[in-house]
Structures are given as C-alpha cells and as structure tokens.
C-alpha cells in the first residue's frame, strides 16, 4: 500500500507538472492587463510572512513596476481560505490539509510554495483535568477552529482512539479564543496552534497531551487560480521575495525571533518554543507535501469528513503547482 501511494503521487504530480509546462505559454498570453496591486496575508503561524512584511521585500521588488502591496492578517487557515475564496487576497497562508479540503469544496486555489514544515498543532488541556490521552475526550468539551490543521488533527486523533466528532462536544472558536476558553474552564481541551499553543504551555502550564508531528501538514502558500493565470511572472516575483525572506530568517535566528516577538506581542521564550517546532529549510513544493496531504485526505475520507467517492489523489494533483517557486533540488 505504501508503494502504491507513492506511485500514485509520482504519477499524478508527473502528469500535473508536464501539463503545467505545456500550459505556460497560454498563461503568459492571459496576462493582458497587469495587476496594479498584490494582496498578501501575514500570519503568526507563518514566520516567513512576518520577515517578508517587516523587511518590505515584496514592496522593493514591485516598486519598479508601480505595483502596490496590501497586507491582511489571517488568524487561521480558515480565514486565509475565506479571504482567497472571496478574492480579498491573492496569496494566503494555510496548512496543506486545510487547502485540500477547500479545493475539494470548490475554492479555486493553487499551492505554490512551502513556507514551513511545522509541528504547530497538538491537543491541549489544563493541568488536573484528568485528560491524559485522546480516549479521555469522550463526552468532553473541545475548542477547535473548523477547517484548520488543528481541526483535521483532532479528527484524525479521535479516529485513532476509536472515536468521532460525535463523541465529543465541539466548541467552535478561533484559535486565540480557544486558548481563552481552555484557561477559563469553559472547555476541557483545545486543538491548539502555535504560537498561541506555546504561550499556553509556557505561561499557564497547559499540557500537550497528544502530539504527532507526522500528522501536522505543511505550511503552504496558496494563490488564487485566476490571479496566477493572469499574472504568472508576478507570481514568480512574489515567490522570489518569499525565498529571500526565508533565507534571511534562517541566516539570522535572533532577528527572526525579534520580528516574531514584535508581531505577536509574545515573550521571547514563547516564540523560541514555536521556532523549536518549525522547520523552514524545505521550500520546494511537490512530492513531500503531496504525500503528507494525501495521507490526511485519505484519513478524512475514511472518517466521512470528505464525501464518499471523492478522488483525493486527483484533488491533491489539482492543488499543488510547483512552477513558480524554487526549483526542486
């Protein structure tokens, strides 16, 4: 089964990459009216976006063309995907599995860059709740942000313990409000997200009682299909600036920490904990992300979250587009 899955990914992505190369001239022809503005999100769960915004790298790259830049904050993958679907932003930061769900549900996006490989979600509880394993969540109140990697992580964790969402009482909140609800005792557990999760861990002694790094899907940058179709060269310019920011983050960890502290208003130890769980070294989007996202999508299909009969492999193929970012090594 493992071999079959990898073969499926290789075949699907190979077909996608070949078709993409053939389509490039058509994309160039479509760019008849250059964009006057580029709209991007920034998010505390995307450290590279904060470096990019702080250093003004995209502004510098686009200034000669007279193109302006507008920044919008995303509080979670669900918000980034809402903004993309509404056309409020052109580029948005999400988890890979969240982007897949959005694509299956009709959100016309392409995943074009991997900004991080994080362990940014876990299941969290307060001390002395008696919750030490996923099975202990049965009948308990759990805060979660629907349509995000923490939500998908929770679904997979419940399934692994022989439970479903119907066995717990979901309380739908944005990530910051989920932490607040946990600390107030309004919920018994929370599907957390860094850096808020790191703050809960360090400042309140909250416990990450279920962790699984492999079940965290990649941090990916998505672009609206109509934008990339009309602006292929501009997309490459944006991703080149993203690459410059990523390399700057790796080259100067102290400066990265300073930027995160300033943006999040969180103490340095909290930001350090987030960065301990964040790998910024693998920006090329392709087979690695496809395999992780396919695993998540298959689990969600089996759990009934994705409609029966959905071709998850085809959806992954339709989502990932490597043409515009750094070349595979």
N, C-alpha and C positions, 0 to 999 in steps of 0.2 A: 504493500500500500504506500509506503514511503517513497519507493522508487516511482510508482505510478504518479503520485502527486507531483514530484519534481519533474517528471517527464511532461506532465500536463502543463506545468508552469512554463517550462522551457519552450514547449511548442506554441503555447498561447502568446507568450511575450515575443518569441521569434517572429510569429506572424504579425503581431502588432507593430514591432519595430520595422519590419520590412514594408508594411503598408504605410507606416509613418514616413519612411524615406521617400516612397513614391508620391506621397501627398504633399511634400514640402513645396514644390512649385505652385501648386494650387493655393496653398496657404499664402505664399508671397503675393499672388495675384489678388487675393481677397483683401489685402491691406491697402485699400484705395484711399481711405481717409484716416490719417494718423491720429492717434489718441492725443488729446490735449492735457489729460490728467491721468495719473496712475493712483489707484486707491489700494492701500495695503492694510492688513491688520497688524497689530502688535499684541503680544500676549505674554503674561508672566511665565507660562509653561513653554514658551519658545524663546530661550535666551538669545538666540541669534537675531531674532527680530528686534530685541532691545538694543543690541550693539549696532545694528543697521540703522535704527532710528536715531540713536544717540550721536553717531558719527556722521549722519547726513550723507551716507554713501550713495544712495539712490538719487537724492537731490543733485549731488555733484555730477553723477553720470548722465542725468537727463537735462541738466541746465542748458547745454549747447543746443538741444533740440527745442527748447522753450516749453518743455513738458513739466507740469507741476505735480507735486506728490501730496496726497492726503492720507493721514493715518487714522485708523479706527481701532479702538480696543476690543478684543474678543475675550470674554470671560470664560469661555469653554468651547469645545469643538462644535457644540450645538449652535452657539451664537455665530461662530465663524461661518458655519454652513448655511444658517439663515441669511446672513449678510450676502453670501455668494449667490444664493438662490434668488434673492431679491434684487441682485445687481447693485447692491450698496458698496461692495468692494470687488476688486478684481482678483486679488490674491488673499488667501486665508489659511491660517494655521490650524491643523486638526490632527487627531490620531488617525492612523491608517484604517482601522476597522470602522470608525465613525464615518470616514469618507466613503467607504464601500457601501455602508447602509444608505447613505444619502444618494449615492449613484444608483443603487437598486431602486430607490424610491423616486427617481426621476430628476434629481438635482444634476444638471449638466456640467460636471467639473472634471478636470484632469489633475492627477497628482504628478507634479513635475520636479520635486526636489525633496530630499530627506534632511530636515534641519536637525534631527537628533534621534538617537536610539535610547530612549529613557526607560527607567523603571519609575514612572511618575504616578502610578496608582497602586493602592493596596486597600484592604478592608481594615477599618479603624474603629476602635472602641475606647471608651474611658476606662481607667483602672477600676477594678472591683465590680464590673457588670456581670461577671460570670461567663463572659463570652471569650472562649479561647480557640474555637475552631468554627468553620463555616456551618457545621451542623447545629451549632448553638443559636443560629439566627432564626430558627423556626419559630414563628409567631411573634418575632420582634420587629420593631420599627427601624427601618434603614433609610437614611437620607441618600439620595442619588440624583445626579443630573442626567436626565434621559437623553439618549443619543450621543453619549460621550464614551471615551475609553473606560472610565471608571464604571459606567453602567454596563458596558459589554463585559468587563472584567467580573463584575458582580454576577451577571447571568451565568458565565462560564464556571465561576466558583460554586454557585448554588448547584448547577448541574453535576459538578464533580462530587458533591456531597449528597446526591440523590434528591435534591430539592429543586423547586422552580420559584419564579417570582410570586406565584400564588401562595407559597408557603410563608412569605414574609409580608410585612406591611410597608410598602414603599411610600416614602415621603419625598415628593419631587421638589427639589430646591437647586438653585445654582450653587456652585462649589463653595464660595465663601459662606453662604447661608447654611450649607450642610454642616460645616465645622461649628458654626454658632449653635445650631440645633443640638449637635452632639454635646457640646460643652454645657449647655443649659439643661441637659437631661430630657430634651423633647424627643430625641431618638436614642436608640441603643447602639447603633453603629452607623458608619458613614463610608461610602465608597469614595475615598479621598483622592485628591490631586495635588501634586507639588506645584508651587512652593507652600500652598496653604497646609497641606498634609505635614510637611516638615515643620511648620510653625506649631501645629497642634501637638506634634511629637515632642518637640523641644520645650515649648512654653507651658504646655499643660500636662505633659507626661502621658498623652494618649498613646494607645498601644496599636501597632500594626500587627494584627493577629493573623492575617493571611496575606502572604506575599508570593508572587510568582512572576519573576522578571520576564520569562518567556511569553507570558500571556499579555504583556504590555505591547501594544502595537506601535509602530514607529511614529515619530512626529514628522508629518509631511506637509509640504506647502502645496496648496491646490490653486488652480486658476480656472476662471470661467471659460468654458469652451468657446463661446463667441468671441471673447477677448483674445485668446491665443490664436484663433483662426484669423482674426483681422490684424493682429499685431505680433507676428512670430519673432521679428527682430527685437522688438521692445521687450518681449518676454525673456529673450536671451540676455538682454542688458540688465533686467531686474535680477535674474538669477546669478549673473556675474557679480553683481553688487552683494547678493546674499553670500556668495562664496568668499568674497573679500571680508565680509563681516565674520563669517565662521572662522576663517583663518586668523583673523585678529583676536577672536575670542580664545582660540587655542594658544596663540602666541603670548598672550598676556592674561593669565588667570586672575591676577589681582585687579586688573582693570575690568574684567568681566564681572567679578564679584562686586566691585564698586557700582557698576551700572545697574546690576540687579538689585542691589540694596536701595539705590536711589529710586528705581522704578516701582519696587514692591513695597517700600517703606518697612521692610522686614529686617530684623537684626542679622548681622553677618553670619553667626552660627547657623541660622535657619537657611540662608542662601547657600552656605557651604554644604549643608546636608542635601539640598536639592541638587547641587552640582556633582556631589558624590555619586548620584544615581543617574547622571546624564552623560551619555557618550555623544560627543559632537564630531567624531572622526570619520563618519561614513556618509557623505552627502549624496552619493550616486544612487539614484532610484532605479530599481529594476527587480532582479530575481529574489534578492534577500527580502525586500519588503513584500513582494508578491507572495512568497511562501508564508510569511507571518500573517498577512491579511487573509490569505486563503484559509489558513487554519482557523482563524477567528470566524470567518464567514461560514465555514462548514459547521463549526460548533453552534453558531446561531441558527443555521438551517435545521440542524438536528433538534434544537431546543424549541423550534416553532416560531422564532422571532422573525426570521426571513420566510416568506411564503413558500410552501412546498412547490417543488418543480422549478425553483429559481436556479439558473445556471450560474453558480457562484464563480466558477473559473472564468466564464465569459465576462462577468461583471468586473472581476479583477483586471482582466486584459483591457477592458474598455477604460478603466480608471487610470492605469499607470502609463505615463508618456515620458520617456527619457530623452527626448530630442533636444530639449532646451537647456538642460543643466550640465554639470561637469561630465565629461566622458568617462565611461567605465574604465577602470584600471586593469 
